[in-house]
Amino acid sequence: MPSLPRLRPLAPVCLLTLAACSPASKPVASATPEVTVLTVHQSTVPLTVELPGRTAPFLIAEVRARVDGVVLKRSFTEGSDVRAGQALYQIDAAPYRATLASAQAQLQRAQANLVSNNAQLERYQVLIKGNAVSKQAYDNALAAQLQAAADVAAARAAVTSASINLAYTNVTAPIAGRSSVSQVTQGAYVQGGAATLLTTVQQIDPMYVDLQQSSAEGLALRRQLTEGSLARGGPEQAGVMLKLEDGSLYAHKGTLEFSGVTVNQATGSVTLRARFPNPQHLLLPGMFVRAEVNQGVRPGAMLVPAPAVTRNPQGEATVMLVDANNKAQQRTVVAATLLRGQWLVESGLKDGERVIVSGIQKLKPGSAVKVLQQPAAPAVAQN
C-alpha cells in the first residue's frame, strides 16, 4: 500500500470544494409580495353632505303684559314645563273689576233708555197714521230710538273691552313648552302699552335645525340632478342624520322641511330647515350641530376603501390593480368624493376588477403578487 500516504493531503481540499458547492451557498430567491384585493362592482351609491347648523325651538312665545298694573304673584317655577293656558302671573285686577262694573252699569242705563224710546216710537207709529202727531215729532221719536240703540251697542262694547282687560290680568301660557327665566318679580309694575316682557315659553319637541349650505354647492347639486348624473333618492331623500357637539350621533332621524330661496349676502349660503323629534329634550335651542343631508343617489358608481387610493406627482388619484396574470398594474381614476372612509370612484375602473387594498407599499407596476384573500365589497351606507 505505498500510494496511500500521497493521497491524504488532498482530503482537506476536497472538503473545501464540496462545501463551496453545497446548496447553502446559493443566494435566497426573493419572496412574492402578498396583497389583499377587493373586487369592485357598480352600484347605486347614496350621496350625503355634512352641513353646520344650530337648533331652534319648534314654537316660541314671548309672554308680555297686555295691561298696566302691579304683579301680585308668579304661579310657575322657572325652567319648568307649562301647559297651554296655565296661569303664569297675576296682575292686580281691582281697577279692572271696577271698570267692568262701571261699563255694566252704563249698559243697563242705555238698555233702560232704549226701552223707553221703543215704547214712545210705537205710540207715535199709531198716532201718525191718524195725523194725531206731526211728522216732525215722529221723526224725532225715531231718531231718539236709534240713538238709544246705538248707546246700548256702545255700552256692550265697553263691557266687552273691560272684560278682556280684566282677563288680561291673569297672564297664561299661550303654548305648551319649557318656561324661561322670569323677567319680573312680585311687586313689579308692568305696562301694557310698553308690552313689558314677563318670560318666554319654548316648545322643544319637536325641534328645528337650521342648516347652512353654500349657494355654489346647491347650484352644483341642481345641475347634476338636471344632467342625470345624480338621481333623487326616493322616500329617503329628505332624511337627515344629526351629529351633536360632542361628536356623537343623535338617535332620531330628522326630515328636511324646506330649502330657502334667498342667499345670505354676507356668507353666500342658503338656509335649510330640518325637523327632529326630541322626546328626551336632549336638543336645546342654540346648540351647534352638524347634519348629514341626503343629496340623491349616484348610479353606476364604485366604492373603494380610502387606503387603496393614492396620488401621483400630478395630483391624480391612482389605484393598483391585480390583472389576470396576478401582476400589479397602476390605473388613474376619478375620485373626488370621500364617503365614510371610502372613495367614490366615478370613472377609471371596470366592473369585476380587483383593486389592491393592502400591501401597496413598495409595490411596482408589473411585479407579480400573491393574493391572500378577496373580501366582500363593503356595504353601501344607507341613511
C-alpha positions in Angstrom: 0.0 0.0 0.0 2.8 2.6 -1.0 0.3 5.1 -2.6 -1.9 5.8 0.5 0.5 8.4 2.1 0.4 10.5 -1.0 -3.5 10.7 -1.1 -4.0 12.1 2.4 -3.0 15.7 1.8 -5.8 16.0 -0.9 -8.6 15.3 1.6 -9.0 18.9 3.0 -9.0 20.3 -0.5 -12.0 18.1 -1.5 -13.9 19.1 1.7 -13.5 22.8 0.9 -14.6 22.1 -2.7 -17.7 20.2 -1.5 -18.6 23.0 1.0 -18.4 25.6 -1.7 -20.7 23.5 -3.9 -23.3 22.9 -1.2 -26.9 24.3 -1.6 -26.4 26.7 1.4 -24.0 28.8 -0.6 -26.7 29.6 -3.2 -28.5 33.1 -3.0 -32.0 33.0 -1.5 -34.8 33.9 -4.0 -36.9 37.0 -3.1 -40.5 36.2 -1.8 -43.5 37.2 -3.9 -45.3 40.2 -2.2 -48.6 39.3 -0.7 -51.6 41.7 -1.2 -55.2 41.9 -0.3 -57.6 42.7 -3.1 -61.2 43.8 -3.4 -63.4 43.0 -6.4 -65.3 46.2 -7.2 -68.8 46.3 -8.7 -71.0 49.1 -9.9 -73.8 50.1 -7.6 -76.2 52.9 -6.8 -74.4 54.9 -4.1 -76.4 57.4 -1.9 -74.6 60.8 -1.5 -74.7 62.9 1.6 -73.3 66.3 2.5 -72.4 67.4 6.0 -73.6 70.9 6.9 -73.3 73.0 10.0 -76.3 74.3 11.8 -78.0 75.4 15.0 -81.0 74.2 16.8 -84.1 76.3 17.2 -87.4 75.7 19.1 -90.4 74.5 17.2 -92.6 77.2 18.7 -91.5 80.2 20.8 -93.8 82.7 22.6 -92.8 85.8 24.4 -95.2 86.3 27.3 -95.8 90.1 27.6 -98.0 92.3 29.7 -101.2 93.5 28.0 -102.5 95.8 30.7 -100.9 98.1 33.2 -100.6 97.0 36.8 -98.6 95.6 39.7 -97.6 91.9 39.6 -99.2 90.2 42.6 -98.0 86.6 42.1 -95.9 84.4 39.9 -97.5 80.9 39.6 -94.9 78.8 37.9 -91.3 77.6 38.5 -88.7 79.0 36.2 -87.4 76.4 33.7 -90.4 74.0 34.2 -92.7 72.7 31.6 -96.0 74.5 31.4 -99.3 73.7 29.7 -101.1 75.9 27.2 -103.5 78.1 29.2 -101.7 77.5 32.5 -101.6 80.6 34.8 -98.2 82.2 35.0 -98.7 85.7 36.6 -101.5 87.5 38.4 -101.6 91.3 37.9 -103.7 93.5 40.3 -107.2 93.2 38.9 -109.0 95.6 41.2 -109.0 98.6 38.9 -110.3 96.5 36.0 -113.1 95.0 38.1 -114.2 98.5 38.9 -114.1 99.5 35.2 -116.1 96.4 34.2 -118.7 97.2 36.9 -119.0 100.8 35.6 -119.4 99.6 32.0 -122.1 97.1 33.0 -124.0 100.0 34.8 -123.7 102.1 31.7 -125.1 99.3 29.6 -128.1 98.9 32.0 -128.8 102.6 31.7 -128.6 102.5 27.9 -130.9 99.5 27.8 -133.5 101.2 30.0 -133.4 104.3 27.8 -133.8 102.1 24.8 -136.9 100.5 26.3 -138.5 104.0 26.8 -137.7 105.2 23.3 -139.0 102.0 21.8 -142.3 102.4 23.6 -142.6 106.1 22.5 -141.8 105.2 18.9 -144.5 102.5 18.9 -147.1 105.1 20.1 -146.1 107.6 17.5 -146.4 105.0 14.8 -150.1 104.6 15.7 -150.7 108.3 16.1 -149.0 109.3 12.9 -151.5 107.2 10.9 -154.4 109.4 12.3 -152.4 112.6 12.0 -152.5 112.9 15.8 -148.9 114.0 15.9 -146.8 115.9 13.4 -144.3 114.3 11.1 -141.5 116.2 12.9 -142.5 114.7 16.2 -142.5 111.2 14.7 -139.1 111.8 13.2 -137.7 112.9 16.5 -139.0 109.8 18.2 -137.4 107.6 15.6 -134.1 109.4 15.9 -134.2 109.1 19.7 -134.9 105.3 19.4 -132.0 104.9 17.0 -129.7 106.9 19.3 -130.7 104.8 22.3 -130.0 101.6 20.3 -126.5 102.9 19.4 -125.9 103.8 23.1 -126.7 100.2 24.0 -124.3 98.9 21.4 -121.5 101.2 22.6 -122.2 100.1 26.2 -122.0 96.5 25.3 -118.6 97.1 23.5 -117.4 98.9 26.7 -118.4 95.9 28.8 -116.6 93.5 26.4 -113.4 95.7 26.5 -113.5 95.8 30.2 -114.0 92.1 30.4 -111.0 91.5 28.1 -108.7 93.8 30.1 -109.8 92.1 33.3 -108.9 88.7 31.8 -105.5 90.0 30.8 -104.7 90.5 34.5 -104.5 86.7 34.7 -101.5 86.0 32.4 -101.5 82.5 31.0 -99.1 80.4 28.8 -100.0 80.8 25.1 -98.4 77.5 24.2 -97.2 74.4 25.9 -93.4 74.2 26.4 -90.4 74.9 28.6 -90.5 78.2 30.5 -87.6 80.5 30.7 -86.3 82.9 33.4 -88.9 85.3 34.8 -88.1 88.9 33.8 -90.2 90.4 36.6 -90.8 89.7 40.2 -93.7 90.1 42.6 -94.4 93.7 43.2 -93.0 94.9 39.8 -95.1 97.4 37.8 -95.7 96.3 34.2 -97.2 98.2 31.3 -99.4 97.0 28.5 -98.5 99.9 26.2 -94.8 99.1 26.5 -95.6 95.3 26.3 -93.3 94.5 29.3 -91.6 91.1 28.7 -92.5 88.7 31.5 -91.0 85.4 30.4 -90.6 83.2 27.3 -92.1 79.8 26.6 -90.4 77.5 24.0 -91.7 74.2 22.6 -88.7 72.0 22.1 -90.3 68.7 21.0 -90.0 68.6 18.0 -87.0 70.8 17.4 -85.9 72.7 14.3 -82.3 72.6 13.0 -81.3 75.5 10.7 -78.5 74.4 8.3 -76.3 76.5 6.1 -75.3 75.3 2.6 -73.2 77.4 0.2 -75.1 78.6 -2.8 -72.3 77.1 -5.1 -72.9 73.6 -3.7 -76.6 74.0 -4.1 -76.1 75.1 -7.7 -73.9 72.2 -8.5 -76.4 69.8 -7.0 -79.3 71.1 -9.1 -77.1 70.9 -12.2 -76.2 67.3 -11.5 -79.9 66.4 -11.0 -80.8 68.1 -14.3 -78.0 66.4 -16.2 -78.9 63.0 -14.8 -75.5 62.2 -13.2 -77.3 62.3 -9.9 -80.8 60.9 -9.2 -83.2 61.6 -6.5 -83.2 59.1 -3.6 -87.0 58.4 -3.4 -88.7 58.4 0.0 -85.4 58.7 1.9 -84.4 61.8 0.0 -85.5 64.1 2.8 -83.8 62.0 5.6 -81.3 63.9 7.8 -78.9 62.5 10.4 -77.5 64.7 13.2 -74.2 64.8 15.0 -74.1 66.5 18.3 -71.5 68.9 19.7 -69.5 66.0 21.3 -69.4 64.1 18.0 -72.0 61.5 19.0 -74.8 60.6 16.6 -78.3 61.7 17.5 -80.6 58.7 17.9 -83.5 60.1 16.0 -83.6 60.8 12.2 -84.9 64.1 11.0 -86.8 65.3 8.0 -85.9 68.1 5.7 -88.7 70.7 5.8 -87.6 73.2 3.1 -84.7 74.9 1.4 -84.5 78.7 1.5 -84.7 80.7 -1.7 -82.6 83.7 -0.6 -78.8 83.7 -0.5 -77.3 85.5 2.5 -75.1 88.2 1.0 -72.7 88.2 4.0 -72.0 84.4 3.9 -73.1 83.3 0.5 -75.2 80.5 2.0 -78.7 79.3 1.9 -80.7 78.1 5.0 -82.1 74.6 5.0 -84.5 73.7 7.8 -84.9 70.2 9.2 -87.2 68.9 11.9 -86.2 66.3 14.6 -88.2 64.6 17.3 -86.8 65.5 20.7 -88.7 63.3 23.3 -85.8 63.2 25.8 -85.2 67.0 25.4 -81.6 66.3 24.5 -81.6 69.0 22.0 -81.7 72.5 23.4 -82.2 75.8 21.5 -79.0 77.3 20.2 -76.8 74.2 20.1 -74.2 73.9 17.3 -74.7 70.6 15.4 -73.7 69.1 12.1 -76.2 67.3 9.9 -75.8 64.7 7.1 -78.3 65.6 4.4 -79.2 63.2 1.6 -78.5 64.8 -1.8 -79.5 61.9 -4.0 -78.0 58.7 -5.4 -75.2 58.2 -7.9 -76.0 55.3 -10.3 -73.2 53.2 -11.7 -70.5 54.2 -9.2 -68.0 52.2 -7.2 -66.7 52.5 -3.7 -63.0 51.8 -2.9 -61.5 51.9 0.6 -59.5 55.1 1.3 -56.1 53.4 1.8 -56.3 51.9 -1.8 -56.3 55.3 -3.4 -53.1 57.3 -3.7 -52.0 60.4 -5.6 -49.3 60.7 -8.2 -47.0 63.7 -8.6 -49.6 65.4 -10.8 -52.2 65.1 -8.0 -54.3 62.5 -9.9 -56.0 59.7 -8.0 -54.5 56.2 -8.7 -55.1 52.6 -7.6 -53.2 49.4 -8.0 -54.9 46.5 -9.7 -54.2 42.8 -10.0 -54.6 41.5 -13.6 -55.4 38.0 -14.8 -51.7 37.0 -14.5 -51.6 38.2 -10.9 -49.4 41.1 -11.7 -49.8 44.6 -10.3 -51.0 47.4 -12.6 -51.4 51.1 -11.9 -54.6 52.9 -13.0 -55.6 56.5 -12.9 -59.2 57.1 -11.7 -61.6 59.9 -11.0 -62.3 60.0 -7.2 -63.3 63.3 -5.7 -65.8 62.3 -3.0 -65.0 60.6 0.3 -67.9 58.8 1.9 -67.3 57.4 5.4 -63.8 56.2 4.7 -64.5 55.1 1.1 -63.7 57.0 -2.1 -66.4 57.2 -4.7 -64.8 56.3 -8.0 -66.8 57.8 -10.8 -64.6 56.5 -13.7 -61.4 54.6 -14.4 -62.5 51.2 -13.1 -64.4 48.4 -14.7 -66.9 46.1 -13.1 -65.2 43.0 -11.6 -61.7 44.4 -11.5 -59.5 43.6 -8.4 -58.2 46.6 -6.5 -55.3 46.1 -4.1 -56.4 47.5 -0.7 -53.4 46.5 1.4 -49.8 45.6 0.7 -49.3 48.5 -1.7 -46.1 49.7 -0.1 -43.0 49.4 -2.3 -45.2 47.6 -4.9 -44.2 48.4 -8.5 -46.3 48.1 -11.6 -45.7 44.9 -13.5 -44.5 42.9 -10.4 -46.0 39.6 -9.6 -48.1 39.4 -6.5 -49.7 36.8 -4.3 -53.4 37.3 -3.5 -54.1 36.3 0.1 -57.8 36.9 0.3 -60.6 38.6 -1.5 -63.1 40.2 1.0 -66.6 41.0 0.0 -67.3 44.6 -1.2 -68.2 46.9 1.7 -71.8 47.6 2.2 -73.0 51.0 1.0 -74.0 53.1 4.0 -77.7 54.0 3.8 -79.1 57.0 5.6 
